[in-house]
Amino acid sequence: MIKAENLTKQFERTVLSEENPAKKKKKSKKETFYAVDHVSFEVKDGEIVGLLGPNGAGKTTLLRMLGSLMGPTEGQVTITDKEGNVITDPVEQKRNIGYLSGNTKLYHRLSVREMLSTLAEIYGIEKAETEKRIREISEVLDMDAFLDNRIERLSTGQTQRASIARTLIHQPEIYIFDEPTLGLDILSADAIVSFMKTRKEAGKTVLYSTHYLEEAQFLCDRILMIEKGRIVCEGSPAEIMERTKTENLREAFHVIMKHEDRKEEAEANKSGEESEE
């Protein structure tokens, strides 16, 4: 299980102010903003949770904090083993997580088998066990046809499967995937979806972000919708559709995002009226 408690991440950005007439140029200033704004939730063993939201909503920042790739400004991430014991050692926490993002870099000069063998050695896995795991992973992800091909020669779908294989070699309990099917053809995407289902059936924890709402509706036990760093809706796909009186998750997503836009506009108008007073 993985749990986020009051998880927050602030960044600083440069913004341009009104033009200075005397110097005929715009001034700039620094301001802080919340990429993730005091978020709390948990993903249990044997559960697939989908993270949905528009571009810039904070999904990747949230996933990176959960995956121990980025420290939070506030809050904490708690990871427990199957017995419910809290894992406090940072190294052991990372060993329990398989993290995949679109920016994951692979060793292009190596074959898929060589890459997996190298990673297994880093994790301290014995050679005989490594060979067994590679055979199992290749079967699960249907990689036999290109297991000994150099990564630089693989197709997009094959490269994505090789990248997922990298997250499997150390047999983690928690999988965090940032848009794992983005840009893939139907067959490759279906292979990734099937893989996530096998992880759920094996009692693993799966959290992933996606823009493919039909895929999320089919696959996820629960959905978290995030906008401007805050969770604005949570529930099973069926619960969310019932709540929004829609027939599918895509329609529900648009209803919820429009509601958030109207709420933000109302708050801005109220703030403007108060400042005038």
Secondary structure, 3 states (H helix, E strand, C coil): CEEEEEEEEEEEEEEEEEEECCCCEEEEEEEEEEEEEEEEEEECCCEEEEEECCCCCCHHHHHHHHCCCCCCCEEEEEEECCCCCEECCHHHHHHCEEEECCCCCCCCCCEHHHHHHHHHHHCCCCHHHHHHHHHHHHHHCCCHHHCCCEHHHCCHHHHHHHHHHHHHCCCCCEEEEECCCCCCCHHHHHHHHHHHHHHHHCCCEEEEECCCHHHHHHHCCEEEEEECCEEEEEECHHHHHHHHCCCCHHHHHHHHHHHHHHHHHHHHHHHHHHHHC
